[in-house]
């Protein structure tokens, strides 16, 4: 079976105004700050063959303390810790790529 690519926009009305912040700044939303979780949600959806919404990836990121910078940039700045966290998410969601 061929899996289809999924496209999510962080500006989607279903989640763009939801908070994505660890400081309580109301201007920090999925629509303004969650490029990394949105991109990850697309990739995870493809590899898992099921919907992984940006809200799910954003919640995971916030639970790990990522919420003020674009997740990918922040991960790079913090010695690749995001890779470790996404490995945990990968285990939680299923074995991506298998």
N, C-alpha and C positions, 0 to 999 in steps of 0.2 A: 504494500500500500504506500502510495506517495503522500507525504505530509505536505500541507500547504503552509506557506509563509503567512504570518499574521502581521498586521500593521496596527500599532497603537500610537496615538498622539497624546502627548502630555497635556495638550490643550483640549482634549475631549471633555465635553460638558459633564459627563458622568463622574469625572474625578478631578478636573483641572483646578477647582476651587477648594479641594480638600487640603488640610494642612500637611506640610512636609517640613517640619521644623523641630529642633530639639530645644529651642530657646523660647518658644511661644510667640515668635514674630508672625503676626497674622498675614504679612505679605509673602511669607515663604510657603508656597503651595506646591502641589504636584505640578501644576501648570507653569510655575516659574522656576522650580528648582530640581525637579525629579527626572532629569534626562537619563541618568544612569539606571534607576529602577525601571523606567519605561523601556529602555533598550534591552535590559535584562529580561523583562517580561516577554518581549517578542521572541528572543532567543530561546528562553525556557519553554514557551508555548510550542515552538517548532519542534524542539528535541523531545519534549515529553508527549507531544500529540494531544495535549489538552490545554485549555485556557489557563494561563497564569496572567492575571491582570496586573497592571501597574500598581494598583492599590495593595495587592499582596506583596509585591516586591518592595514597595515603599514602606509598608509596615515592618517588614523584616529589616530593612536598612535602619529605620528609626529605632527599632528594638536594640540594634547593635551600636547606636550612637551616631549614625550618619544622617545628617539632615540639614546641614547648612551650606554645603557646597554641592556641586554636581558630583554625584557618587563616584563616578569614574576618576575624576580629577582628585577627589579627596583620597581615594584608595591609593593612587600613585604617590601622593604627598605623604601618606602614612605608611611607607614601606610595604605596600602591597597587602595590607591587612584585609582589604576588601576581597581579595582572592581567597583568603582563608574563610571569610564569612560566606562567600558564595559557594565554597566547597561544602560548608555546613548546610546551606540552603539546598544545594544539589542533592545531598544525602536525604534531606527532609522530603524533597519533592520526588525523588527517584533518581535512578542512575542515568544521567543525561549522556546521550551519545552511545548508549549500549543497545 
